[in-house]
Amino acid sequence: MKHLFLMRHGEASFSADSDFERTLTSRGREKIVRIAKSFNENTPEIDIMYCSSASRTQETAKIFSQTVLIKKQEFTRIIYDGDMRDLMDLVENCSDEFDRLLIVGHNPVISMLASSLCDGIYRNMQPGDLIAIEFPLDSWKSVTFGSGILLELMS
């Protein structure tokens, strides 16, 4: 059984010089703390996290990891610059030694991926939202559009 968690970065300010450098607002940080505490009640650890290298996603991941154990972390610009195919490549190429994968990214791609992997119903993830998806599969390579079961949307 594989579990994929998709998280949109927390609410970000618009005071940075570039979009890539935007940081979280105090409200954004507070929501991530709340989501992490709630998440930790049922899933106290993540095997691997892929996170956009943008400032607001790194800050989101740092706050989240203060409550939830994340065993391995990788930061990549592909989540910031990429499209849904790039995110699917991350999922499909994840090592099968990992059962719980977290991707911290940006809209609209993170919401599109969540919708495509489940029932196709578009859920516009708000800043800081987290979606839990279960795959009754033994390998990440077997994940296809529509093969996931939406377990929860934490908002």
N, C-alpha and C positions, 0 to 999 in steps of 0.2 A: 504494500500500500504506500503510495506517494502522496505527500501533502505539499501544496504550493500556497504560499502566502504572498499576496501582492499588496504593496503599501504605496500610497501616494504620499509624497513629502508633506510635512506640515505647512500651515499657512506661512507665506513668506512676505517680507517687506519689499518695497520697490525702491529702496534707497541706495542700492548698490550701483556701481558704474556699468555693470553688465548683467544680463539675465543669469549667466552662469555663476556669478558671485553673490546672488541674493541670499540673505539669511532669514531665519525664522523670526516671526514676531513672538512676543510673550504669549499670546493666545495660541499660536502654533505649537510652541514648546509645551504648554500646559496640556493640550489635547494629546500630544504624543505620550506624555507621562501617563495620562489616563488610559489611553488605548493599551500601552505596554502593561500596566497593572492588570487590566481586564484580561488581556491575552495570556499573561503569565499564569493565571488561575487554571487554565486548561492545557497550555502548551508552554512548559517552562524553559524549553530550549529549541534552538534552530541549528540544524547541522551546517548549513552554508547560506550565506547571504551574498547576493550580487547587488551592488548599490551604484547608482549614478555618481559620478565624481563631482557633480555640481555642489556648491556649498550647502544649499538647503537640504539636499538629500543626505549628505554626509552628517550634517547636524541632526537630522531626523534619526539616522541610524545610531549615532552616538547616544542620544537620549534613550532610544528604544533598548539599546544593549546594556544600559545601566540597570534594567529590570529583567530583561530576558537574556539568557545565556546564548550567545551566538558563537558557535565553535570555530567557524572559519568565515573570514570576510574578504570579499574582493570588490574593489572599486574600479569602475570602468566608464569611460566617456561614451561607450556605445549605447548605454541606456539613455543618456542625454540626447545624443545626436541621432540615434537609430529609430527604426520603425518596428512594427509588430513582428516582422520576420526576424529581425535581430534579437528581439526578446524571446521568440520561440526557439531560436538557435541556442540561447543560454539554457532554456529549459531542457530541450532535447539532448544537449551535450553535457548536461550535469551528470556527474558520476553516480552510478547506482548504489554506491556505498552510502549516499546521502538520501534520507527519506523525507526530510523537512527542509524545503527550500524557500527562502524569502527573497523577493525582488523589491527594492525600494526605487521608485521611479517617478515619472511625470505623466500628466495628462496631455493629450488625449490617449496616448498609446497604452498606458497601464490599464485604463478602463476598457479600452477596446480588446485588449488581451483577455481580461477577466470575462468579458461577455462572450468572446469567441470560444474560450475553453469550456464554458458551461453551456447554458441553454440558449445563447444568442441574444438574450434580452440585455440591452445596453443599460448599464448602471453607471451614471456619471459620478465617479468617486470624487468626493470633496477632499480638500487638503487634510491629511492625517488619517484618512479612512484606510482600513485594512480588510481585504477579502481573503477568506480561507476556502480553498478548493481541494477536494479529495479525488484521487485517481485510483480506482481499483486495479492497479497495474504494478508490475514488479520492476519496470524499467522506464526511465524518463524518455527513452527513445520511442516508446509506444504512445506517448501523449500526442493526441490529435485534437483538432478543433471539435468541440462538442463532447469530448470524452470525460470531462470533469464534472464533479458534483459540487455545487455551491453549498458550503456548510454554513457560512456566516459572513455577514457584512458588519464590521465594527465601525461605528461612526460616533 
